[in-house]
Amino acid sequence: MILSVEMIFSILFCANICISGAQAAAVPAPPAHYIYADKNFAVPDAVVKALQHVSIKHDRLAGEQIYVAFLSADGSGATEEDLVRSISDAWKIRRRGGSNSILVALFPESKKAFIENGYSLDNLVGNGIRKDILEKEILPRLQRGEFSPAAVHGTEKILEALESPLAASGEAARIFKNALAASGHDTPPAQEQGGSMAVLAIAVLFAIAVLAFAVFHIMSAETLYCRSGPCKPRPWPSFKYRNNPDPAGGSVEKWHS
């Protein structure tokens, strides 16, 4: 059977529609309460409720929507960047005319994360701030497999960048801290963990130095001192005379006090 040009174009057009429909089906619908979790991830209920509570309350106070999505590869061969771009378009994060929405997308399996924000928020959450939040708060925790703390601390920093009343009052921090503790993820901020180890190492080295100085001082002292003053001589020779001949001749048999 010979196909006409019109039939070929019709087949190609239908195939394009089918492919587009399959791609669209891979993009989840916008979550009603701002938090989306792929079926592959069991996000603790306390964390989900905390993120929802804070996101809903911030939207009521400031009119800004913070979406958090825990995602995995959809099996179509699309990259994480492509999936985030598709979700951002479907959820109208960066729609023309301005948007007050932010998307925090986490891929726990590949340990990648992205932050997309609406054009109206570029002055508050610009490229530099997004990069800082990703590199300091989110990605280090994802590398350790802590995707719930990564989402929580990343969202908390976004609230601070947005100058949210929930961040200024400390309410968001308290809610998130309680949620992490309830889910067994009571971890300090990522940048503080390395700092704590450095402080501990410095303290140990300082203690060793003080102990070494004290031992050397005692060993080199001519007389031991008590609270009431000089007491009995030390039971070891002075470094000055040890293993040296007596200046007057003979051997040293008693120690100087």
Secondary structure, 3 states (H helix, E strand, C coil): CCCCHHHHHHHHHHHHHHHHHHHHHCCCCCCCCCEEECCCCCCCHHHHHHHHHHHHHHHHHHCCEEEEEECCCCCCCCCHHHHHHHHHHHCCCCCCCCCCEEEEEEECCCCEEEEEECHHHCCCCCHHHHHHHHHHHHHHHHHCCCHHHHHHHHHHHHHHHCCCHHHHCCHHHHHHHHHHHHCCCCCCCHHHHHHHHHHHHHHHHHHHHHHHHHHHHHHHCCEEEECCEEEEECCCCCCCCCCCCCCCCCCCCCCCC
